[in-house]
């Protein structure tokens, strides 16, 4: 999907984010892990949405989690062999 052509608003973002039990948001130097569920919906969307109201990039769908945003140390710890 090309996020420049197809925008993902809050409702569509929640439909994606709620498909995994864990949502990880990375913004600046802060990485937060959330249990996906209605009780965390508002906080997760606040962390996952950009200032334009679209889902932030990059967004990665993994087997057990969704990662929103980029944090170099988190990526190294998660994806390094």
ZATIRO-148501 format. One record per residue (C-alpha): residue in one letter; x, y, z. Coordinates in steps of 0.5 Angstrom, whole numbers, plus 2048, in hexadecimal, padded with zeros to 3 digits. Example, Ala and Ser with C-alpha at 12.3 -4.5 7.8 and 13.67 -1.06 7.14 Angstrom:
2
a8197F7810 s81B7FE80E 
This chain:
81
x800800800 x8038077FE x80180C804 x802812800 x7FC80F7FB x7F780C800 x7F680F807 x7F480B80D x7F080F812 x7EF80E819 x7E9809818 x7ED805813 x7F3805817 x7EF80281D x7ED7FD818 x7F47FB817 x7F77FC81E x7F27F8821 x7F47F281D x7FA7F0821 x7FA7EF829 x8007F482A x8017FB827 x8087FE827 x808806826 x80F809825 x80F811825 x816814826 x81A81182B x81480E82E x81180782D x80B804830 x8077FE830 x8007FD831 x7FB7F7831 x7F67F882C x7EF7F982E x7E97FE82F x7EC801836 x7F2803832 x7EF80582C x7F080D82D x7F780D82F x7F980882A x7F680C824 x7F9813827 x80080F827 x7FF80C820 x7FC81281C x800817819 x7FE81F81A x7FB81E813 x7F6819816 x7F9813812 x7FC80D815 x80480E816 x80980B812 x80C806812 x807801814 x8097FA814 x8047F4815 x8087EF819 x8057E881B x8047EA822 x8047F1822 x8047F881E x8097FD81E x80880481C x80D80981B x81580881B x81A807821 x82180581F x822801826 x81B7FE826 x81C7FB81F x8237F9820 x8217F5826 x81B7F2822 x81D7F181C x8257EF81D x8277E881C 
